Amino acid sequence: MKMTKKKVAIVGCGLVGSATAFSLETQGICDEIMMIDINEERALGEMLDLHDSIEYLGRNVRVKTGTYAECGDMDIIVVTAGAPPRKGQTRLDTLEASAGICRSIVKPIMESGFDGIFLIISNPVDIIAHYVYKLSGLPKNQVIGTGTAIDSARLKNFIGQLVNVDPRSVHAYSMGEHGDSQMVPWSTVTIAGKPFFDVIADNKGMVGDVDLDELVKKTAGEGWEILNRKGTTCYGIATACAGIIKAILNDENRIIPVSTLLEGEYGESDVFAGVPVVLNRSGASDVLEIHMTPGELTRFKESTKLIREYTDKIMEAL
């Protein structure tokens, strides 16, 4: 009888990597977590701390440290290592440094015989995911960026607060770049199946006038609100990452807005962008093409144009 374990490796044991490991462990999403960091003592410290949690959890998830050479039998490798933006920078400003770090990571991982799924958190995530796709040579469904998964969660929180409902009853996507150019197809947003525009029209006394552009701006800027106060974001993105991993390992066919390679969808090709994607054991198995208004599609294309400009720059180094 053959029994297989669900294994996840996390490259980068900073706050995001360790929070991701903790989220995976506390939810019992996988059987084994391997922590990898250039600072081996940091990886060991995180492993020991996580190991101490097992007694009071519902499942004994094995946590260990490891190396790139041990990644051959991993199902998913989460890449969190990257260059954090300094004050005044955007995520795009960290591209060159993050790409250099990825170059040092991907080659030895692929040499280990790895044939699983790369899940990229490192920013600028859409471009770095595309870069890892090119470096690894893996099929497009096996390289995924967290994309606008966290932005969509933030958007739903803001809409939920606006109309006083649980954000999990809100169905909305932020799409395009995980950055300032992201957009929201408002014509597709619903609350428990009711179009958002109808909710606004029927509840003027409660919601008043809604500035949709300001809501998008607030969504895109939420990460900076957190970073400026505590130095980084970690819990939100770590939980979003865990949700993506759960959908993949459990073969859920769950739709989550992640960054994937577009090949004709939305009229775009050869660019990674945040779009609703069906996630299952094969990774990003299918892109859900939602119908946008002409104006919304224009905004989406403006976002992908920006992603493509920066992607082209970094690809020149390959």
Sine and cosine of phi, psi and omega as CSV:
sin_phi,cos_phi,sin_psi,cos_psi,sin_omega,cos_omega
0.00,0.00,0.79,-0.61,-0.02,-1.00
-0.98,-0.19,0.80,-0.60,0.06,-1.00
-0.85,-0.52,0.76,-0.66,-0.02,-1.00
-0.93,-0.37,0.57,-0.82,0.03,-1.00
-0.99,-0.17,0.51,-0.86,0.08,-1.00
-1.00,0.00,0.90,-0.44,-0.12,-0.99
-0.86,-0.51,0.71,-0.70,0.01,-1.00
-0.77,-0.64,0.75,-0.67,0.11,-0.99
-0.95,-0.31,0.62,-0.78,0.03,-1.00
-0.88,-0.48,0.88,-0.47,0.01,-1.00
-0.99,-0.15,0.93,-0.38,-0.06,-1.00
0.94,-0.34,0.95,-0.30,-0.09,-1.00
-0.96,-0.29,0.57,0.82,0.14,-0.99
-0.97,0.24,-0.34,-0.94,-0.06,-1.00
-0.90,0.44,-0.64,0.77,-0.01,-1.00
-0.94,0.35,-0.72,0.69,0.00,-1.00
-0.89,0.46,-0.69,0.72,-0.02,-1.00
-0.94,0.34,-0.59,0.81,0.04,-1.00
-0.92,0.38,-0.57,0.82,0.06,-1.00
-0.90,0.43,-0.71,0.70,0.03,-1.00
-0.87,0.49,-0.68,0.74,-0.01,-1.00
-0.90,0.43,-0.64,0.76,0.02,-1.00
-0.91,0.40,-0.66,0.76,0.05,-1.00
-0.89,0.46,-0.67,0.75,-0.06,-1.00
-0.93,0.36,-0.74,0.67,-0.08,-1.00
-0.92,0.38,-0.48,0.88,0.03,-1.00
-1.00,-0.01,-0.12,0.99,0.01,-1.00
0.89,0.46,0.62,0.78,-0.11,-0.99
-0.97,0.26,-0.53,0.85,-0.03,-1.00
-0.74,-0.67,0.12,-0.99,-0.01,-1.00
-1.00,-0.02,-0.50,0.87,-0.10,-0.99
-0.59,-0.81,0.68,-0.73,0.07,-1.00
-0.83,-0.55,0.79,-0.62,0.06,-1.00
-0.92,-0.39,0.82,-0.57,-0.03,-1.00
-0.99,-0.12,0.79,-0.62,0.00,-1.00
-0.77,-0.63,0.74,-0.67,0.05,-1.00
-0.44,-0.90,0.52,-0.86,0.05,-1.00
-0.88,0.48,-0.48,0.88,0.12,-0.99
-1.00,-0.03,1.00,-0.06,-0.10,-1.00
-0.89,0.46,-0.54,0.84,0.03,-1.00
-0.92,0.39,-0.60,0.80,0.05,-1.00
-0.90,0.44,-0.70,0.72,0.02,-1.00
-0.88,0.48,-0.67,0.75,0.00,-1.00
-0.91,0.42,-0.67,0.74,0.03,-1.00
-0.88,0.47,-0.68,0.73,0.04,-1.00
-0.90,0.43,-0.66,0.75,0.01,-1.00
-0.88,0.48,-0.71,0.70,-0.02,-1.00
-0.89,0.45,-0.66,0.75,0.00,-1.00
-0.91,0.42,-0.68,0.73,0.03,-1.00
-0.91,0.41,-0.62,0.78,0.00,-1.00
-0.88,0.48,-0.55,0.84,0.00,-1.00
-0.94,0.34,-0.20,0.98,-0.03,-1.00
-0.99,0.12,-0.32,0.95,-0.20,-0.98
-0.84,0.54,-0.64,0.77,-0.09,-1.00
-0.81,0.59,-0.57,0.82,-0.12,-0.99
-0.95,-0.31,0.34,0.94,0.07,-1.00
-0.94,-0.35,0.19,-0.98,-0.05,-1.00
-1.00,0.09,-0.03,1.00,-0.07,-1.00
-0.45,-0.89,0.59,-0.81,0.01,-1.00
-1.00,0.00,1.00,-0.02,0.06,-1.00
-1.00,0.04,0.83,-0.56,-0.02,-1.00
-0.97,0.23,0.78,-0.63,0.03,-1.00
-0.87,-0.50,0.74,-0.67,-0.01,-1.00
-0.56,-0.83,0.23,-0.97,0.16,-0.99
-0.99,-0.12,0.30,-0.95,0.00,-1.00
-0.26,-0.97,-0.17,-0.99,-0.02,-1.00
-0.77,-0.64,0.17,-0.99,0.04,-1.00
-0.86,0.51,-0.56,0.83,-0.03,-1.00
-0.91,0.42,-0.31,0.95,-0.03,-1.00
-0.99,-0.13,0.22,0.98,-0.09,-1.00
-1.00,0.03,-0.04,1.00,-0.10,-0.99
-0.84,0.54,-0.56,0.83,-0.06,-1.00
-0.97,-0.26,0.26,0.96,0.04,-1.00
-0.97,0.23,0.59,-0.81,0.08,-1.00
-0.99,0.16,-0.68,0.74,-0.04,-1.00
-0.69,-0.72,0.67,-0.74,0.13,-0.99
-0.88,-0.47,0.86,-0.51,0.01,-1.00
-1.00,-0.09,0.83,-0.56,0.01,-1.00
-0.96,-0.27,0.94,-0.34,0.04,-1.00
-0.94,-0.34,-0.21,0.98,-0.06,-1.00
-0.91,0.42,0.73,-0.69,0.00,-1.00
-0.01,-1.00,-0.04,-1.00,-0.02,-1.00
-0.99,-0.17,0.91,-0.41,0.02,-1.00
-0.93,0.36,0.58,-0.81,0.01,-1.00
-0.94,0.35,0.64,-0.77,0.11,-0.99
-1.00,0.06,0.21,-0.98,-0.03,-1.00
-0.84,0.54,0.76,-0.65,-0.01,-1.00
1.00,-0.05,-0.18,0.98,0.02,-1.00
-1.00,-0.04,0.34,-0.94,0.20,-0.98
-0.97,-0.24,0.11,-0.99,0.06,-1.00
-0.86,0.50,-0.56,0.83,-0.03,-1.00
-0.90,0.43,-0.46,0.89,-0.01,-1.00
-0.94,0.35,-0.27,0.96,-0.02,-1.00
-1.00,-0.07,0.08,1.00,-0.15,-0.99
-0.84,0.54,-0.79,0.62,-0.10,-0.99
-0.88,0.48,-0.70,0.72,-0.01,-1.00
-0.92,0.40,-0.68,0.74,-0.01,-1.00
-0.92,0.40,-0.60,0.80,0.03,-1.00
-0.90,0.43,-0.63,0.78,0.04,-1.00
-0.89,0.46,-0.65,0.76,0.03,-1.00
-0.90,0.43,-0.67,0.74,0.00,-1.00
-0.90,0.44,-0.61,0.79,0.04,-1.00
-0.85,0.52,-0.62,0.79,-0.03,-1.00
-0.97,0.25,-0.27,0.96,-0.06,-1.00
-1.00,-0.10,-0.75,0.67,-0.20,-0.98
-0.92,0.40,-0.70,0.72,-0.06,-1.00
-0.85,0.53,-0.80,0.61,0.00,-1.00
-0.91,0.42,-0.50,0.87,0.06,-1.00
-0.92,0.40,-0.70,0.72,0.00,-1.00
-0.92,0.39,-0.54,0.84,0.04,-1.00
-0.92,0.39,-0.33,0.95,0.03,-1.00
-0.97,0.25,-0.17,0.99,-0.06,-1.00
1.00,-0.08,0.20,0.98,-0.03,-1.00
-0.87,0.50,0.73,-0.68,0.04,-1.00
-0.64,-0.77,0.55,0.84,0.00,-1.00
-0.99,-0.17,-0.61,-0.80,-0.09,-1.00
-0.90,-0.44,0.79,-0.61,0.16,-0.99
-1.00,0.05,0.78,-0.63,0.12,-0.99
-0.89,-0.46,0.92,-0.40,-0.12,-0.99
-0.99,-0.15,0.79,-0.61,0.14,-0.99
-0.96,-0.29,-0.51,0.86,-0.09,-1.00
-0.78,0.62,0.70,-0.71,0.00,-1.00
-1.00,-0.06,0.42,-0.91,-0.10,0.99
-0.95,0.31,0.91,-0.41,-0.32,-0.95
-0.89,0.46,-0.61,0.79,-0.03,-1.00
-0.90,0.43,-0.67,0.75,-0.05,-1.00
-0.97,0.24,-0.65,0.76,0.02,-1.00
-0.91,0.40,-0.62,0.79,0.06,-1.00
-0.88,0.48,-0.68,0.73,0.04,-1.00
-0.89,0.45,-0.64,0.77,0.00,-1.00
-0.90,0.44,-0.70,0.72,0.04,-1.00
-0.91,0.42,-0.62,0.79,0.06,-1.00
-0.84,0.54,-0.71,0.70,0.00,-1.00
-0.94,0.35,-0.68,0.74,-0.02,-1.00
-0.91,0.41,-0.64,0.77,-0.12,-0.99
-0.99,0.17,-0.54,0.84,-0.09,-1.00
0.97,0.25,0.14,0.99,0.01,-1.00
-0.97,0.26,0.38,-0.93,0.09,-1.00
-0.87,0.50,0.44,-0.90,-0.11,-0.99
-0.87,0.49,-0.51,0.86,-0.02,-1.00
-0.94,0.35,-0.25,0.97,-0.05,-1.00
-0.99,-0.17,0.13,0.99,0.10,-1.00
-0.78,-0.63,0.90,-0.44,-0.11,-0.99
-0.75,-0.66,0.65,-0.76,0.16,-0.99
-0.97,-0.23,0.50,-0.87,0.03,-1.00
-0.90,0.44,-0.37,0.93,0.17,-0.99
0.79,0.61,-0.77,-0.64,-0.05,-1.00
-0.99,-0.13,0.35,0.94,0.04,-1.00
-0.86,0.50,-0.72,0.69,-0.01,-1.00
-0.96,0.28,-0.57,0.82,0.04,-1.00
-0.90,0.44,-0.64,0.77,0.02,-1.00
-0.91,0.42,-0.60,0.80,0.07,-1.00
-0.90,0.44,-0.66,0.75,0.02,-1.00
-0.91,0.42,-0.68,0.74,0.02,-1.00
-0.86,0.51,-0.71,0.70,-0.01,-1.00
-0.91,0.42,-0.57,0.82,0.08,-1.00
-0.88,0.48,-0.71,0.70,-0.03,-1.00
-0.91,0.41,-0.66,0.75,0.02,-1.00
-0.92,0.40,-0.66,0.75,0.03,-1.00
-0.87,0.50,-0.66,0.75,0.04,-1.00
-0.91,0.42,-0.62,0.79,-0.04,-1.00
-0.90,0.44,-0.67,0.74,-0.07,-1.00
-0.95,-0.31,0.13,0.99,0.10,-0.99
0.88,0.47,0.78,0.63,0.11,-0.99
-0.73,-0.68,0.33,-0.95,0.09,-1.00
-0.87,0.50,0.78,-0.62,-0.02,-1.00
-0.86,0.51,-0.35,0.94,0.03,-1.00
-0.96,0.29,-0.18,0.98,0.10,-1.00
-1.00,-0.03,-0.06,1.00,0.03,-1.00
-1.00,-0.08,0.72,-0.69,0.05,-1.00
-0.90,-0.44,0.96,-0.29,-0.08,-1.00
-0.43,-0.90,0.51,-0.86,0.04,-1.00
-0.80,-0.60,0.69,-0.72,0.31,-0.95
-1.00,-0.08,0.65,-0.76,-0.13,-0.99
-0.71,-0.71,0.27,-0.96,0.00,-1.00
1.00,-0.06,-0.70,-0.71,-0.04,-1.00
-0.97,0.26,0.65,-0.76,0.24,-0.97
-0.98,0.19,0.98,0.18,-0.10,-1.00
0.04,-1.00,-0.29,-0.96,-0.15,-0.99
-0.93,0.37,-0.39,0.92,-0.07,-1.00
-1.00,-0.01,0.06,1.00,-0.01,-1.00
-0.85,0.52,0.38,-0.92,-0.02,-1.00
-0.68,-0.73,0.24,-0.97,0.03,-1.00
-0.81,-0.59,0.83,-0.56,0.11,-0.99
-0.98,0.19,1.00,0.10,-0.14,-0.99
-0.87,0.49,-0.46,0.89,-0.02,-1.00
-0.91,0.42,-0.28,0.96,-0.03,-1.00
-0.97,-0.23,-0.07,1.00,-0.06,-1.00
-0.97,0.24,0.75,-0.66,0.03,-1.00
-0.73,-0.69,0.35,-0.94,0.12,-0.99
-0.83,-0.55,0.95,-0.32,-0.09,-1.00
0.79,0.61,0.62,0.79,0.05,-1.00
1.00,-0.04,-0.23,0.97,-0.01,-1.00
-1.00,-0.01,0.78,-0.62,0.00,-1.00
-0.82,0.57,0.67,-0.74,-0.05,-1.00
-0.85,0.53,-0.64,0.77,0.00,-1.00
-0.89,0.45,-0.56,0.83,0.05,-1.00
-0.94,0.33,-0.61,0.79,0.04,-1.00
-0.88,0.47,-0.69,0.73,0.02,-1.00
-0.89,0.45,-0.73,0.68,-0.03,-1.00
-0.89,0.45,-0.57,0.82,-0.06,-1.00
-1.00,0.09,-0.14,0.99,-0.08,-1.00
-0.72,-0.69,0.70,0.72,-0.03,-1.00
-0.85,0.53,-0.58,0.81,-0.02,-1.00
-0.91,0.41,-0.48,0.88,-0.04,-1.00
-1.00,-0.01,-0.71,0.71,-0.12,-0.99
-0.99,-0.14,-0.38,0.93,-0.01,-1.00
0.92,0.40,-0.45,-0.89,0.03,-1.00
-0.99,0.13,0.75,-0.66,-0.05,-1.00
-0.95,-0.32,0.83,-0.55,0.05,-1.00
-1.00,-0.07,0.99,-0.17,-0.08,-1.00
-0.91,0.42,-0.63,0.78,0.02,-1.00
-0.89,0.46,-0.60,0.80,0.02,-1.00
-0.93,0.36,-0.57,0.82,0.05,-1.00
-0.91,0.41,-0.64,0.77,0.05,-1.00
-0.91,0.41,-0.69,0.72,0.01,-1.00
-0.88,0.47,-0.66,0.75,0.02,-1.00
-0.91,0.41,-0.64,0.77,0.04,-1.00
-0.89,0.45,-0.74,0.67,-0.02,-1.00
-0.91,0.42,-0.49,0.87,-0.07,-1.00
-1.00,-0.06,-0.06,1.00,-0.08,-1.00
-0.88,0.48,-0.60,0.80,0.02,-1.00
-0.87,0.49,-0.62,0.78,0.01,-1.00
-0.94,0.33,-0.56,0.83,0.07,-1.00
-0.86,0.51,-0.63,0.77,0.02,-1.00
-0.96,0.29,-0.74,0.68,-0.04,-1.00
-0.86,0.51,-0.67,0.74,-0.04,-1.00
-0.92,0.40,-0.34,0.94,-0.03,-1.00
-0.99,-0.15,-0.57,0.82,-0.08,-1.00
-0.80,-0.60,0.02,1.00,0.11,-0.99
0.99,-0.12,-0.37,0.93,0.03,-1.00
-0.19,-0.98,0.29,-0.96,0.21,-0.98
-0.99,-0.16,0.52,-0.85,0.04,-1.00
-0.51,-0.86,-0.76,0.65,-0.13,-0.99
-0.91,0.41,-0.70,0.71,-0.03,-1.00
-0.89,0.46,-0.78,0.63,-0.04,-1.00
-0.93,0.38,-0.57,0.82,0.02,-1.00
-0.90,0.43,-0.65,0.76,0.01,-1.00
-0.94,0.33,-0.60,0.80,0.08,-1.00
-0.89,0.46,-0.68,0.74,0.03,-1.00
-0.88,0.47,-0.68,0.73,0.03,-1.00
-0.89,0.46,-0.62,0.79,0.04,-1.00
-0.90,0.44,-0.63,0.78,0.05,-1.00
-0.91,0.42,-0.71,0.70,0.00,-1.00
-0.88,0.47,-0.68,0.74,0.02,-1.00
-0.87,0.50,-0.69,0.72,0.00,-1.00
-0.89,0.46,-0.59,0.81,-0.01,-1.00
-0.97,0.26,-0.81,0.59,-0.08,-1.00
-0.91,0.42,-0.54,0.84,0.00,-1.00
-1.00,-0.04,0.10,1.00,0.07,-1.00
0.81,0.59,0.75,0.66,-0.17,-0.99
-0.99,0.17,-0.35,0.94,-0.16,-0.99
0.83,0.55,0.58,0.81,0.02,-1.00
-0.99,0.13,0.61,-0.79,0.02,-1.00
-0.99,-0.11,0.87,-0.49,0.02,-1.00
-0.72,-0.70,0.65,-0.76,0.04,-1.00
-0.97,0.24,0.97,-0.25,0.01,-1.00
-0.82,-0.58,0.16,-0.99,0.01,-1.00
-1.00,0.01,0.85,-0.53,-0.02,-1.00
-0.64,-0.77,0.28,-0.96,0.00,-1.00
-0.97,0.25,0.83,-0.56,0.05,-1.00
-1.00,0.01,0.70,-0.72,0.01,-1.00
-0.74,-0.68,0.89,0.46,-0.01,-1.00
0.95,-0.31,-0.36,0.93,0.03,-1.00
-0.90,0.43,0.66,-0.75,-0.02,-1.00
0.85,0.53,0.35,0.94,0.01,-1.00
0.96,0.28,0.31,0.95,-0.04,-1.00
-0.87,-0.50,0.57,-0.82,0.03,-1.00
-0.63,-0.77,0.45,-0.89,0.07,-1.00
0.83,0.56,0.69,0.73,0.08,-1.00
-0.52,-0.85,0.66,-0.75,0.13,-0.99
-1.00,0.02,0.74,-0.67,0.03,-1.00
-0.45,-0.89,0.36,-0.93,0.01,-1.00
-0.98,0.22,0.90,-0.44,0.02,-1.00
-0.59,-0.81,0.36,-0.93,0.06,-1.00
-0.90,0.43,0.78,-0.62,-0.09,-1.00
-0.74,-0.68,0.64,-0.77,0.10,-0.99
-0.99,0.15,0.86,-0.50,-0.04,-1.00
-0.95,-0.32,0.77,-0.63,0.07,-1.00
-0.49,-0.87,-0.27,-0.96,-0.13,-0.99
-0.88,0.48,-0.36,0.93,0.03,-1.00
-1.00,0.07,-0.09,1.00,-0.03,-1.00
0.98,-0.21,-0.77,-0.64,0.04,-1.00
-0.99,0.11,1.00,0.01,-0.18,-0.98
-0.98,0.17,-0.48,0.88,-0.06,-1.00
-0.33,-0.95,0.55,-0.83,0.07,-1.00
-0.99,-0.11,0.76,-0.65,0.07,-1.00
-1.00,0.04,0.91,-0.42,0.03,-1.00
-1.00,-0.02,0.97,-0.24,0.06,-1.00
-1.00,0.07,0.46,-0.89,-0.05,-1.00
-1.00,0.06,0.87,-0.49,0.02,-1.00
-0.95,-0.30,0.37,-0.93,0.11,-0.99
-0.95,0.31,0.32,-0.95,0.03,-1.00
-0.82,0.57,-0.62,0.78,0.01,-1.00
-0.92,0.39,-0.64,0.77,0.03,-1.00
-0.91,0.40,-0.67,0.74,0.01,-1.00
-0.90,0.45,-0.59,0.81,0.06,-1.00
-0.88,0.47,-0.69,0.72,0.02,-1.00
-0.91,0.42,-0.62,0.78,0.04,-1.00
-0.89,0.46,-0.69,0.73,-0.01,-1.00
-0.92,0.38,-0.52,0.85,0.09,-1.00
-0.90,0.44,-0.61,0.79,0.02,-1.00
-0.93,0.36,-0.72,0.70,0.00,-1.00
-0.92,0.39,-0.49,0.87,0.05,-1.00
-0.89,0.45,-0.67,0.75,0.03,-1.00
-0.91,0.42,-0.70,0.72,0.04,-1.00
-0.85,0.52,-0.69,0.72,-0.05,-1.00
-0.90,0.43,-0.62,0.79,0.00,-1.00
-0.86,0.50,-0.71,0.71,-0.01,-1.00
-0.97,0.25,-0.55,0.84,0.05,-1.00
-0.89,0.45,-0.69,0.72,0.00,-1.00
-0.86,0.50,-0.60,0.80,0.00,-1.00
-0.90,0.44,-0.71,0.70,-0.08,-1.00
-0.97,0.22,-0.46,0.89,0.01,-1.00
-0.94,0.35,-0.38,0.93,0.02,-1.00
-0.88,0.47,-0.42,0.91,-0.02,-1.00
-0.98,0.20,-0.23,0.97,-0.02,-1.00
-0.99,0.17,0.00,0.00,0.00,0.00
